Amino acid sequence: MEETVREKTFKSEELFFAPCATFSKATKGRARAEKPCDFRTDFQRDRDRIIYSNSFKRLKNKTQVFFAPEGDHYITRLTHTLDVSQISRSIARSLSLNEDLTEAIALGHDLGHTPFGHVGERVLNSLSCHGFLHNEQSLRVVDTIEKDGRGLNLTFEVRDGIVQHKSTGKPQTLEGVAVSLADRIAYINHDIEDAIRAGVLKDSDLPSAPVKILGKITKERINTAITDIYEQSRGKGVVRMSETVENATRELRAFMFERVYEVANKSIQERAKRLLTELFNYFSAHTDKLPAPYSALLERDGKDRAVCDYISGMTDKYAISVFENIFIPTTFSLGGIEV
């Protein structure tokens, strides 16, 4: 019987992967068994399922830092996701890890993010009796919400990398660790670009100590981080930064929280908070108004889960539109006279 493309990929991995890599043939599999694809490994199939999911498509209209900015070059949740994918793939390739697994985790890591960025996450976390964390919601998206409640049935390794991608997480694969590091590298550096573009920061405002270590411009800082991870990790069965680069990255992150994340668009953040609070309270009191897919989740998982599922899946613009339709009076015309 002729060898399949998938089987040829398995052989290529045996030749080129480091012993500590996650081999596609050795996946722990899916919750529901499926017939293998002749052309793609399971991790490649996971990547494709995520790309074609509705949740992934909506990322293009979800905030990263600045809400509905005037300009075409600000980072959205989608462009951030692509940044994380590119950086984590560079790390995986340099260390001979499984680039397909890394890419799938990266593309899925923020599927559960709310409208209006971390403001939305904090609002839902404060209102829901279950709490709300975007990494846990990302896993819920791929397990439960996509495909009208059937989920994407992803592999264990991709699911683990998604839910464990935060800095406090503990991914069970080195590919998952690569994505976690890439996430921090991406959002710090590209959020700096956005803050400078928006006039919130100037280059000269950046703290001198981490800039001296990491670099003055974005591409230098990203290259420094990737190079450092490579030098600290090659041949050691780990994926990590040096203490020097990690501390510099943390200092830059703390600076961004102090100067940008907690202050940028402050008045808009307050309005977003009120908007999402009103939507949560409205749909909690009127669960019959939830769209059909979320009504099914309501019966299975309860009111709080279903309402959070619906609101967290909204784009910024859609959340505003739903709010206006519910709470903003509209005029109507009677005999040519506006009433």
Buried (B, 14 or more C-beta within 10 A) or exposed (E): EEEBEBBEBBEEBEEEBBEBBBBBEEBEEBEEEEEEBEEBBBBBBBBBBBEEBEBBEBBEBBBBBBBEBEEEEBBBBBBBBBBBBBBBBBBBEBBBBBBBBBBBBBBBBBBBBBBBBBBBBBBBBEBBEEEBBBBBBBBBBBBBBBBEEEBBBBBBBBBBBBBBBBEEBEBBBBBBBBBBBBBBBBBBBBBBBBBBBBEBBEEEEBEEEBBEBBBEBBEEBBBBBBEBBBEBBBEEEEBBBBEEBBBBBBBBBEBBEEBBBEEBBEEBBEBBBEBBBEBBEBBBEEBEEBEEBBBBBBEEBEBBBBBBBBBBBBBBEBBBEBBEEEEEEEEEEEEEEEE
